[in-house]
Amino acid sequence: MLLAAPMAVAQGSVQARLLTEDSSLSATRDSVTLRLALSQPVPYRVRLLPAPPRVVLELNTLDWQGMDWPEVAGLRGLRMGHRGDGWARLVLDLAYPMLPETVAQTVQPEDGRAVVELALERAELEAFEARADDESSFAAAYSDHLLHPDAPVRPSRDDPQVLRVMLDPGHGGVDPGAVREGVTEADTVLAFALALQEELLRRSGFKVSMTRTDDSFISLDGRLRAAREARADLFLSLHADALPEGLATGAVVYTLSEDASDETAGLLAARHDRDDLLVGVDLTRNTDDIASVLMSVAWQDTKLRNAALAEALVDGIGAAGLRLHSRPVQSGAFSVLRAPDMPSALLELGFMSSPRDLARLRDPQWRALMARAVADALDLWRVRDTERRALLQR
Ligand SMILES: [Zn+2]
């Protein structure tokens, strides 16, 4: 295989190093997967060049030194070099047309290291050429994966970047939430919240608070106040409601909106507000509150972060192979989510009205799996959110 010698790079710039022992290049009959382990995240871009088909991966301020790539099926050759303007370049000469299935950079919160993964799948020549011709739109499609080097993504040892999470197990005390077979929603979601807290604390980079740690009643406003006092970066309300029709099953993530995404979402939002009346809290003016939150300047950014949070939760739960509702992302006028500047979501872990969901919710092993999936999701959201903020600051 042809390997071009890396040229000298400009001195004085902060460079990411390729961690050769953790980097790999592998192939199957119809795919090639490249994993680059880096000492720190770098901006990068991918381009496709036609005739002959090539994939060009460029990474900013990366030193290629020391990597000895194996020969793999699917590639005629692989060349490394530097463009001289800070961009290091890797050219893959394809044996047949392939298109990127995955292009992603993930950052490990523990040590600030990054992995750039590029997975290529065999494709029709026509499809390849269509993408290769339109380089600008291709670059735009992957612009999410650009990461600015000045972004404060690398946690320092003394002052680690900690994500302060407020877990909010719903209901409690005089308000048991849904009740099935002698099991209350309040107890079920508290057991889950404790498992999730344990899982998050096992990982680094999380500080966890809870709105309640026993079977006591907290008003919706009290839950929000607790999040404020803890200066939470993220608010996650946990539920496992019952629905009258008994048909709902699987996890659903709700974010705040004025109008409910469907009848069920409207019902759940209204019911949770009504529960506050159990201790005489009047929320009749609450719809106005939500309207003013949705008009605030801060909300424009929070709305996007909420959508990303919901997406990450669905990705995490789906990746763990756990049951998701057929419409896993929904929205409604949930009072407890009405913080204009704090990313918030309400997660229905499942529905106690579904016998199958109920069996899962009662199973500590299932709860541990779900806790791991949600923790994965929060890790994922944190990386994506940091990348997005870095892009905005450019
Ligand atoms: Zn509930």
Residues whose N, C-alpha, C, O or C-beta is under 5 A from the ligand:
A	BS01	ZN	G170 G177 H239 A240 D241
